[in-house]
Amino acid sequence: MEFRHIPWNEARTPGENGLRRCLESEGFDVKTWRDPADRVYAPHRHPHDESLWVLRGRIVLHIDGRDVPLGPGDRVELPGGTPHTTRCGPEGAVYLIGRRQPLD
């Protein structure tokens, strides 16, 4: 897996169940996660591949020296071992977290 930012480009708001099914079909174990307003995650990395798919609110992911803003429907894919930080917007955020072991 390589880092990818996949912006939402459809007119309607994404539905949680459909997005969950999509991640599961890609082999991810999926959980719904809620963060309060302005929540910040310090620099960290995960041993597993991870995909975040925003349902509500805003998140800014900082990776490789750049900010990647995410809103409803936007998705990122992070390869295992990728250092990053995350900051939620003033209204908090609700998103799906998909985790899976890296594919060789």
N, C-alpha and C positions, 0 to 999 in steps of 0.2 A: 504494500500500500504506500502511496505517496501522499503528501499533504495536498488537499484539494479544498477549495472554497466553492460551494455550489449555491449561487443566489437563487431565491424563489422568483419565478417569472410568470406565475399564473395570477389571474385576476382574483380568484377566490382564496379565502384564508385556508391554510392547510388543516386537514382533519387528523387528530391524533391517531386514531385507529389505522387509517391507511398508511401513515408514515411509519408506525410501529411495524406493520406487516412488511413493509418494504425493507426496513432494517433487518428484521428477522429472516427474510428470504435471502439476505446477504450473509447470513451466519452470525449476526450480532445477538448477544444477550441484551435485552432492552429494559431500561427502567425510566420512569418519569421522575424528573428532578425539579425541585422548586428552590429558588434562591431569593432572599429578601432584597430590597432596594440597596443598591450600591455595594453588594457583596463582592469582595476581592479575594481571589485565590492567588497566593504567592507562587513564585516560580516552582514548577514541579514537572514531573514526567510520569508516564505510566508504562508498565512492562507490556501491556496489551495494546492492540490497535483500538482506536476509539472514534466514534462518530457522534457529533452533537447536532441535533435538529431542533431549532427553536420553534416553540409553539406560540408563546406570548412573551412580550417584553423585548428587551434588548440586551445583548452581550457584546463585549469587545474582547476578542482573543488577541493576545500579543504573542507573535511567533516570528522568529528569524528577524528581529529588529523592526517589525512592522505591525500595525494594528489592523485587525480584520473585523469590521463591524458586522454584526449579525442581527437580523430582525426576524419576525414571524415567517417561517418557511425556509429560511436560510439554513444551510448545512455546511459543516466542515468535517473532513476526514483527517485524522492525525495518526501517523504510523507510531507504533510502540517505540518508546524511548525519546520522543520529540519533546524538548523543553518548551514550556509555554506558561503564560499567566492568563487569567480570566477576570474580567470586571463586569458586573451586571449594571444595568441602567437604573435610573431613579425609580422606576416602577417595578423593579425586580425582573425575574425571568422564570418561565416554565419551559422546559425542554426535555427531549428524549436523549438519553445517553446510551449508545450502543457500544458494547465491549466484546472483543473477540481476540483470540490468540493470533499473533501475526502469522500470515500465510507465507510460507517459504517460496 
